[in-house]
Amino acid sequence: MLPYRTRTGNLAKDSGRGYNGGMSTRGWPNNLSDRVGIAVAHYWQTRSYQREKQTRGRRRDQGARTAVTGGAQLDGFIDLMTRAIVDAGVDEKSVFRKKTLELPGYFRPTKEWDLLVIKDGTLIAVLEAKSQVGPSFGNNFNNRTEEAMGSALDLWTAFREGAFNQSYQPFLGYLFMLEDCEASRRPVRVREPHYKVFPDFVGASYTRRYELFCRKLVRERHYSASALVTSQRDTGLDGIYREPAEDLTVSNFVRQLVAQVSIYGG
């Protein structure tokens, strides 16, 4: 597991700025860790604001939905990806992130994604960003994994059937933000009433399970790239985060995304 990373500078001052630092020769921001920190802080700030707003309005939802309804929590990450794409040479008019995000599916009419890059009718990149906080990791983990796998199957089958009228595959990315807490770090028992589960799941925490899941999504070619970020509620407000695996870092994710859009979207 990589060490905790912190951002530098003043969050209130920096959070309203774009990529003033520019792009490195490798095609991704020199200050990427700071930008990830801003996205992490935005996530926790938005959750806190939504919870307080709903509490004041006496519209309390059940469980964690109090801070989930309203969206926008992962907008910091979507903004980060948007700026990286635009700085790679893609016209901002080709980047869709707030509306008209529906793509045709094969098993369902449409699916709404979090960010699309479409240039001259050609689908270049598709991004999905999801998150989970405690305390109920079990059922939500199953829901998240089934959702991600189903969305990929639906998109690639639609692609095979000519839904996007193109021969080369678009970039399909999956970014996940997980709360770093005792419940997500402790080992989880597996039930094996009939058959043995795969060894890598035995004694694995939910953090480890998400790491395995994100990695396997890429290895099995369901997604082009995946990133996993973890953060604690209190320190996350200061932009402190951790990336559990070298192959699932945001920098690796952005590097692959920029490489794709630079070829087909620049």
C-alpha positions as a printed NumPy array, in Angstrom:
array([[  0.   ,   0.   ,   0.   ],
       [  1.284,   3.435,  -0.891],
       [  1.786,   5.977,   1.916],
       [ -0.762,   8.675,   2.658],
       [ -0.497,  11.593,   0.298],
       [ -1.292,  15.172,   1.131],
       [ -1.784,  18.201,  -1.018],
       [  0.14 ,  21.424,  -0.591],
       [ -1.054,  25.003,  -0.572],
       [ -4.336,  26.464,   0.585],
       [ -7.44 ,  24.476,  -0.339],
       [ -9.819,  27.409,  -0.284],
       [ -7.53 ,  29.303,  -2.629],
       [ -6.643,  26.461,  -4.962],
       [ -9.985,  24.693,  -5.294],
       [-11.381,  27.279,  -7.672],
       [ -8.48 ,  27.152, -10.088],
       [ -7.917,  25.04 , -13.146],
       [ -4.685,  23.446, -14.292],
       [ -2.582,  26.602, -14.162],
       [  0.472,  24.417, -13.67 ],
       [  0.084,  23.158, -17.218],
       [  0.919,  19.725, -18.563],
       [  4.156,  17.828, -18.251],
       [  5.934,  16.355, -21.242],
       [  4.257,  13.046, -20.446],
       [  0.859,  14.638, -20.947],
       [ -0.501,  14.839, -17.412],
       [ -0.336,  17.553, -14.762],
       [  2.887,  18.11 , -12.849],
       [  0.849,  18.806,  -9.699],
       [ -1.515,  15.851, -10.048],
       [ -1.265,  14.773,  -6.399],
       [ -2.434,  18.236,  -5.344],
       [ -5.366,  18.016,  -7.751],
       [ -6.355,  14.617,  -6.395],
       [ -6.21 ,  16.116,  -2.905],
       [ -8.57 ,  18.884,  -3.994],
       [-10.969,  16.291,  -5.428],
       [-10.847,  14.272,  -2.201],
       [-11.515,  17.364,  -0.068],
       [-14.381,  18.359,  -2.387],
       [-15.901,  14.907,  -1.918],
       [-15.986,  15.13 ,   1.878],
       [-17.021,  18.783,   1.908],
       [-19.943,  18.044,  -0.421],
       [-21.092,  15.094,   1.676],
       [-20.97 ,  17.238,   4.806],
       [-22.856,  20.088,   3.143],
       [-25.558,  17.76 ,   1.807],
       [-26.002,  16.121,   5.197],
       [-26.331,  19.475,   6.955],
       [-28.724,  20.809,   4.313],
       [-31.02 ,  17.811,   4.565],
       [-30.906,  17.873,   8.337],
       [-31.888,  21.549,   8.403],
       [-34.69 ,  20.851,   5.957],
       [-35.919,  17.878,   7.997],
       [-35.703,  15.625,   4.959],
       [-33.657,  12.85 ,   6.584],
       [-33.106,   9.83 ,   4.347],
       [-32.331,   6.397,   5.701],
       [-28.745,   5.521,   6.545],
       [-25.942,   6.899,   4.383],
       [-28.394,   8.237,   1.793],
       [-28.605,  11.381,   3.914],
       [-25.311,  12.48 ,   2.369],
       [-25.617,  10.693,  -0.956],
       [-28.721,  12.221,  -2.51 ],
       [-27.917,  15.343,  -4.467],
       [-24.868,  14.096,  -6.317],
       [-21.854,  16.258,  -7.164],
       [-19.645,  14.51 ,  -4.592],
       [-17.256,  13.17 ,  -7.204],
       [-17.299,  16.292,  -9.358],
       [-13.759,  17.081,  -8.233],
       [-12.486,  13.926,  -9.902],
       [-14.578,  14.54 , -13.016],
       [-13.191,  18.078, -13.209],
       [ -9.658,  16.714, -12.865],
       [-10.231,  14.315, -15.763],
       [-11.897,  17.023, -17.831],
       [ -8.936,  19.373, -17.457],
       [ -6.466,  16.617, -18.293],
       [ -8.437,  15.797, -21.446],
       [ -8.703,  19.428, -22.552],
       [ -5.031,  20.091, -21.812],
       [ -4.211,  17.074, -23.981],
       [ -5.641,  18.947, -26.953],
       [ -9.306,  17.949, -27.029],
       [-11.8  ,  20.712, -27.75 ],
       [-13.876,  21.312, -24.623],
       [-16.996,  21.122, -26.788],
       [-16.226,  17.426, -27.263],
       [-16.273,  16.759, -23.505],
       [-19.636,  16.06 , -21.88 ],
       [-19.884,  15.989, -18.078],
       [-23.044,  17.71 , -16.892],
       [-25.728,  16.708, -19.374],
       [-26.379,  14.566, -22.452],
       [-24.399,  11.715, -20.872],
       [-26.582,   8.875, -22.128],
       [-25.15 ,   6.168, -24.374],
       [-27.128,   3.349, -25.989],
       [-26.882,  -0.058, -24.385],
       [-27.565,  -3.567, -25.644],
       [-29.474,  -4.99 , -22.672],
       [-31.163,  -1.667, -21.835],
       [-32.024,   1.37 , -23.942],
       [-29.498,   3.777, -22.443],
       [-27.009,   4.195, -19.602],
       [-25.923,   7.568, -18.172],
       [-22.185,   7.873, -17.563],
       [-20.186,  10.481, -15.669],
       [-18.012,  11.825, -18.496],
       [-17.962,  11.32 , -22.247],
       [-15.557,  12.423, -24.963],
       [-17.192,  12.444, -28.399],
       [-15.556,  14.14 , -31.371],
       [-17.229,  14.371, -34.774],
       [-19.608,  11.577, -33.796],
       [-16.796,   9.271, -32.651],
       [-16.867,   7.949, -29.085],
       [-13.352,   8.414, -27.681],
       [-13.655,   7.986, -23.907],
       [-16.223,   6.973, -21.302],
       [-15.726,   7.411, -17.546],
       [-17.546,   6.146, -14.483],
       [-16.811,   7.398, -10.942],
       [-18.256,   5.725,  -7.85 ],
       [-17.717,   5.805,  -4.1  ],
       [-18.632,   4.075,  -0.869],
       [-18.532,   5.024,   2.798],
       [-19.364,   2.957,   5.87 ],
       [-20.783,   1.434,   7.851],
       [-22.57 ,  -0.998,   5.494],
       [-19.796,  -2.223,   3.21 ],
       [-21.096,  -5.742,   2.548],
       [-24.244,  -5.262,   0.475],
       [-22.925,  -2.08 ,  -1.102],
       [-19.773,  -3.873,  -2.251],
       [-21.877,  -6.471,  -4.053],
       [-24.054,  -3.774,  -5.598],
       [-21.061,  -1.766,  -6.797],
       [-19.298,  -4.759,  -8.358],
       [-22.417,  -6.002, -10.118],
       [-23.18 ,  -2.506, -11.383],
       [-19.679,  -1.967, -12.804],
       [-19.52 ,  -5.355, -14.491],
       [-23.012,  -5.003, -15.926],
       [-22.323,  -1.525, -17.304],
       [-19.163,  -2.711, -19.037],
       [-20.891,  -5.751, -20.525],
       [-23.731,  -3.577, -21.786],
       [-21.42 ,  -1.022, -23.394],
       [-19.046,  -3.495, -25.07 ],
       [-21.936,  -5.567, -26.408],
       [-23.531,  -2.43 , -27.835],
       [-20.13 ,  -1.553, -29.338],
       [-19.873,  -4.994, -30.941],
       [-23.336,  -4.556, -32.436],
       [-22.355,  -1.248, -34.053],
       [-24.092,   1.191, -31.704],
       [-21.285,   3.743, -32.023],
       [-20.502,   3.306, -35.717],
       [-16.75 ,   2.899, -35.29 ],
       [-14.067,   0.241, -35.536],
       [-11.68 ,   1.09 , -32.682],
       [-12.582,   0.723, -29.033],
       [-13.149,   3.793, -26.865],
       [-11.355,   4.229, -23.545],
       [-13.534,   2.967, -20.69 ],
       [-12.39 ,   4.087, -17.231],
       [-13.564,   3.275, -13.707],
       [-12.537,   5.374, -10.693],
       [-13.493,   4.423,  -7.149],
       [-13.283,   6.392,  -3.898],
       [-13.516,   4.366,  -0.675],
       [-13.698,   5.505,   2.929],
       [-10.585,   4.504,   4.85 ],
       [-11.86 ,   3.343,   8.243],
       [-11.629,   0.429,  10.638],
       [-14.596,  -1.327,   9.009],
       [-13.051,  -1.141,   5.537],
       [ -9.614,  -2.29 ,   6.748],
       [-10.444,  -5.272,   8.936],
       [-10.471,  -8.842,   7.503],
       [-13.848, -10.135,   6.372],
       [-14.941, -13.738,   6.714],
       [-16.096, -15.607,   3.64 ],
       [-18.822, -18.241,   3.613],
       [-18.038, -21.481,   1.809],
       [-21.013, -23.818,   2.339],
       [-20.473, -25.714,  -0.926],
       [-17.24 , -24.692,  -2.669],
       [-14.039, -22.892,  -1.794],
       [-13.719, -19.255,  -2.785],
       [-10.601, -18.071,  -4.599],
       [ -7.688, -17.776,  -2.143],
       [ -7.099, -14.049,  -2.66 ],
       [-10.488, -13.307,  -1.095],
       [ -9.857, -15.284,   2.1  ],
       [ -9.36 , -12.86 ,   4.982],
       [ -9.398,  -9.869,   2.625],
       [-10.737,  -6.565,   3.907],
       [-13.164,  -4.514,   1.827],
       [-10.279,  -2.279,   0.84 ],
       [ -8.435,  -5.33 ,  -0.432],
       [-11.575,  -6.615,  -2.156],
       [-11.991,  -3.324,  -4.01 ],
       [ -8.332,  -3.415,  -4.979],
       [ -8.74 ,  -6.923,  -6.397],
       [-11.945,  -5.913,  -8.125],
       [-10.521,  -2.812,  -9.802],
       [ -7.425,  -4.719, -10.916],
       [ -9.441,  -7.613, -12.351],
       [-11.706,  -5.227, -14.246],
       [ -8.637,  -4.152, -16.209],
       [ -6.942,  -7.55 , -16.464],
       [-10.113,  -9.092, -17.875],
       [-10.4  ,  -6.129, -20.26 ],
       [-13.776,  -4.978, -19.016],
       [-12.267,  -1.52 , -18.456],
       [ -9.274,   0.179, -20.055],
       [ -8.024,   1.562, -16.736],
       [ -9.128,   1.768, -13.13 ],
       [ -8.112,   3.84 , -10.108],
       [ -8.721,   3.304,  -6.39 ],
       [ -8.429,   6.096,  -3.827],
       [ -9.084,   5.771,  -0.087],
       [ -9.521,   8.573,   2.428],
       [-10.612,   9.108,   6.018],
       [-13.552,  11.347,   6.87 ],
       [-11.64 ,  13.767,   9.082],
       [ -8.302,  14.079,   7.292],
       [ -9.982,  13.813,   3.906],
       [-11.343,  17.309,   4.426],
       [ -7.709,  18.438,   4.209],
       [ -7.176,  16.519,   0.981],
       [ -5.273,  13.62 ,   2.541],
       [ -5.695,  10.332,   0.719],
       [ -4.094,   6.986,   0.008],
       [ -3.739,   4.875,  -3.119],
       [ -3.587,   1.198,  -2.057],
       [ -1.911,  -0.132,  -5.224],
       [  0.746,   1.114,  -7.651],
       [ -1.182,  -0.122, -10.681],
       [ -4.404,   1.608,  -9.59 ],
       [ -3.162,   5.155,  -9.02 ],
       [ -4.856,   8.206, -10.458],
       [ -1.623,   9.152, -12.244],
       [ -1.596,   5.814, -14.063],
       [ -5.285,   6.253, -14.897],
       [ -4.794,   9.78 , -16.255],
       [ -1.707,   8.76 , -18.226],
       [ -3.663,   6.078, -20.079],
       [ -6.659,   8.352, -20.588],
       [ -4.523,  11.154, -22.009],
       [ -2.704,   8.723, -24.312],
       [ -6.037,   7.615, -25.793],
       [ -7.586,  11.027, -26.253],
       [ -4.343,  12.47 , -27.64 ],
       [ -4.418,   9.953, -30.473],
       [ -8.087,  10.132, -31.417],
       [ -9.335,  13.396, -29.959],
       [ -6.506,  15.866, -30.411]])
